[in-house]
Amino acid sequence: GRLEALEELNVSKNSITALPMSMRDLRTLRVLVLDHNQLAFAGVPGFLGTLKFLQRLSLRHNALDELPQELNKCAALEELDLSENQFKELPSCVLEMKGLKVLALSSNVLPEV
């Protein structure tokens, strides 16, 4: 198989700059941890919004300053960690995440929330 039954993936502390398109096949993924990588906006594909079981997404300590709008389609998403990035404002897609229970934004460059 191609890890199609995978529920949790932690690839923290690598040198990842972009997520491969093959990740869209991880349809049962519930937890995705991408902390301490080198992801910028272009490296976070919109297809993450199609991961309908995704409950926790951690993008801590990357180089992000925005997120793809398609992430608002993650209906099951309850926890989003965007700490230690370059956000100057709250991404608009986050405001549309109806089921979000935990949002971490520490150590960004937000003037206000």
N, C-alpha and C positions, 0 to 999 in steps of 0.2 A: 503494500500500500504506500500511499503518499501522505501518510500522517493524517488521513481524512477524519479520524476519530479523535484527534488531539484536542484537548480541552484547555490546557495551560501551556503557554510558551514564554520562557524568560530568556532573552538574549541580551541581558544587561552587560555593560562594560566590554563592548566590542568596539569596532570602528565603523559601524553601520551608518551609511550616508543615505540609503534609500531602501525601501522595502520591495522585495521582488513581487512581480505579478502573481506568482504561484501561490502566494499567501491567500489569495481570494478563494482557494480551494479548501481552506481550513474552516469549513462551514460550522463546525461544532465548537469552535474556540470560545471559551468563556473568559479567559484571563490572558492578556498580552502585556508583557513588561519589556519595555525598550529603553530603560534607564541608562544613563551614562554612555550615550553613543554620540554620533555627529549628525543627527537628523536635522534638516532644515525643512521649510515648508514643502519644497519640491520633492522631498524624500518620503512624505506621508501621503500615500495615494488615497483618492476618494473612495476606492473600493472597500476600504475598512468599514464604510457605512453599510455594506451588505452583510456584514458579520452579525446576523440577527440574534445570536446568543451571547455576544460579547457583553460582559457585566463589569469588567475592570480593565481599564486602559491606563498604563503608566508610561509617561513620556518625560519623566524627570531628567533633568541635567542633559539637555540637548541644545540645539541652536534655533529653536522654533520661535517665530514671531507671529505666526498665524496658523490656522488649521483649515483643511478642506471643508467646505460647506456640507458635503455629503455625510460628514460624521454625525449630523443631527438625525440621521436615519437609524442610528444605533439605539433602537427602542429599549433594549434590555440593559443599556449602560447605566450603572449605578454609581461607579467611582471613576473619577478622572483626575489624574495627577499631572499637572503641567508645571510643577515647581522647577525652579532653577533653569529657566529659559530666557527668552528675550521679549516676552509679550509686553507691549505698550498699552494694550487695551484687551478687554475680554473678547475672545473670538465670538462672532455672532452666532455660530452654530451651537455654542455652549448654551446660549440663552434659550435655544429651542429644544434642549434635551429634557424632556418632560419627566423622565424617571430618575434623573441624576440626584443622588443622595449625598455624595461626598465630592467636593471640588477643592483641590489643593493648588494654590497659585503662589506660594511663598517664593521669595528670591527671584522675582521678575523685575521689570521696570515700569510697573503699573502706577500711574499718578493717583488713581482712585479706582474704587470698585463700586 
